[in-house]
């Protein structure tokens, strides 16, 4: 069975925790392990923070869209913004690369996302925004109690 949710919010840092908690509550119905839940919430935090900070420079006029699709034991998440886009996606995916070193960013966002998810696709264009799509198959080896 397929189940989907969509939320949209202003590009403000305080909305990152809202996105994280919303996704966590929605995917809880699949009964993920604590590690899986933590990893997915971390991925949402990283991608949403990237959209807010890098896409819009934290501008409340900007909008971040978050779509979560649950199907069987698979979680697919899309984070989309209409911000300034990523000039060089391959460079942005390199560990420790950051376009905002003055903000003391670690440059590990995409690396963390890639490590926690089974699939990562980044689509971006200069001044055309960015779409981050991730997918994770949840483990099936949960303890079943009768």
N, C-alpha and C positions, 0 to 999 in steps of 0.2 A: 504494500500500500504506500502511496506517495502522499506526503504531507508537506506543505510549504508555508512560509511566512515571509513577509516583507516589512521592513521599517525604513523610515527615512528621517534624518535628523540634521540639524545645523552643524556646520563644521567648527565645533567648539570642543576643546580638550575635555571638558567635564562630561561630554556625551560618550566618551570612549568607554567608561565603566558601565553606562546604560546599555551600550551595544553588547559588551561582554556578558553581562548578567542576563540580558534578553536571550542571547543565543544559548547560554548555559541552561536556562529554564526550558527552552524549546527542545533542545536535544536530549534533555533528561528522560524524556519518554522512551528513548531507545535503550535506556539503562546502560550508559557507557561506564567503563571503569573510571575510577578517580583520576588516573593518569590521562586517559583519553579526554575526559572532561576538561582537565587543566590545560592540556595541550591545545585543544580546540579554542578554549577561551583566550589563551595566550596568542594564538594565531589571529583571532578577531581583534584583539587589542593592538597587535603590531600593524595589521592592515588598515584598521580604522585610524590609528595614530598617523600612519603615513599619509592617508588621504587628507586628514585635518591639517597636519603640519606642512607637508610638502606640496600637496595639491592646492591648498587654499591659504596657506600662511595663517591658519586659524581665523577665518573670516566667517562670521555668522550668516552672511549672505550665501555662502556656499552650502551645498547639500551633499550628504553622504547617503548612499542607498545600500542597504544590506538585505540580501535575499538568502534564505536558508531552505534547502530542500532535503527532506529525509525520505529515503526509499530503501526498504529492507533494512540492512545494517550499514547503510552508506549515508554520510553527511556531505552535502555539497554546499559551499558557501561562496557567494559573489559579493564583493565589496566594490562599489562603483562611485566615482566622483567625476565631476565635470571641470576639474581644476586645470592647472597649467600643464599637466602631463609629465612624462619622464622622457628626457631627451635621448638617453641611451639605456635601454632596459637591461642589456647584458652587463653594463658597468654597474648599474644600480643593484644587480643581483650579487655582485662580488662582496665577499665578507669584508667588513670594516669600511666599505665605501659609504660616505654620507655627503649629501649636498649641503648640509647645514652643520658644519663642525663647530660653529660658534654657539650652537645650542647644546653642545656636549652630547650629541647623538652618537650611539655606538656603531651605527651602520650595520647592525646585525639583523634587522627586521626580516628581510627576505630570506636570509640564511636560516633563521629560526623557523619561519613559515615552511620552508622547504624540508627541514629536518622533521617537523611534526606531522606533515601531511603526506599522503601518497601521491598527490598530483598538485602541481602549481602552474598556472598559466597567467602571464601578465600581458595585458594588451594596453598600449598607451600611445598617444600621439601628442606632439607639441601643441599646446593650447586646446587639446581635444579630450582631456581627462584621462583617467586610468581605470581599468577594470582588472581586479585580482580575483581569479577563480581558483578555489582549492577544493579538494575532495579527499575524504578519508573513509576507509572501510573499518568499521569497528570490529573488535575481536568477538568471536563467537564462543570462546571458551570460558564463558561465565559459569559460575556455580549455579545450578538450578536447584531450588529447594522445593520439595513437595509437601 
